[in-house]
């Protein structure tokens, strides 16, 4: 049975509890995360970073409270930065109102500024593509922040539950959405393929839950069966069936508030003193076609570009060889011509023998990163 809602608190009581809760959570929510910060040639970052672990509120109250950081007048968007473009389209938090669960997540983010700063840095190569894809589908702009919650925008991220990629697909769910997974290629780490799969899945969930994006996101995290059962349990008890009143797993209780808290900070970074890595409102990458298998390390060396940049855009090729997966490569737009010229001159990659292929197939890969959920 769902726990009873906590009665509304007076302003002084709530303020004291908020300060105590924030201090306690700051002490308890530290963790470790190993990130490949140099995937795109960025300077090395500290090896240890506070984890993007979801934090639980002290209670389940959804009382709307006055915002301790009231927004300033919006800075006019000049069209140059993708964060400003996204923020202009955010509306989910306005429909919800700022409640205590959102405040808890927002305050954790404000207390851990490095997490959002680093996630926004890693988002740079992918963010415009994802924002454009959401716009084309008529989906909420806030969903471009979901990879921050899921993977801190690291396409090489593997969770302890073996979810992988920007959108953290489990193996079985990935296969359900046509994300191929072999010893050579993992579609869950393919930026284009996994983004399409995630948007397809979220669209299906949105329809299943009668146009409610909060329930769709909760189901993306916990599974549609878990959310459907929680909705039905509330319905049978005569209780509200919106996201905020459901008895969901602890992580899912904080999953949607984390995204809504992020939307507040991205929409009003000046208000909250948040630093986001600037990302141009223009495509970063394009694709070039492959007519044969190539070694990505050799291609990068031949073209005279940073290997980490090429591998960072194509992390789904697990062994740096294009022996499985799509017949194209993602490449920076401003280096596409030189990469295409080098590709034409490059000697064909020699495929492994049957014995070598069997050894590769039976040897598990070591994950490049582990995220604490």
Order of alpha helices (4+ residues) and beta strands (2+ residues): alpha-alpha-alpha-alpha-alpha-alpha-alpha-beta-alpha-alpha-alpha-alpha-alpha-alpha-beta-alpha-alpha-beta-alpha-alpha-beta
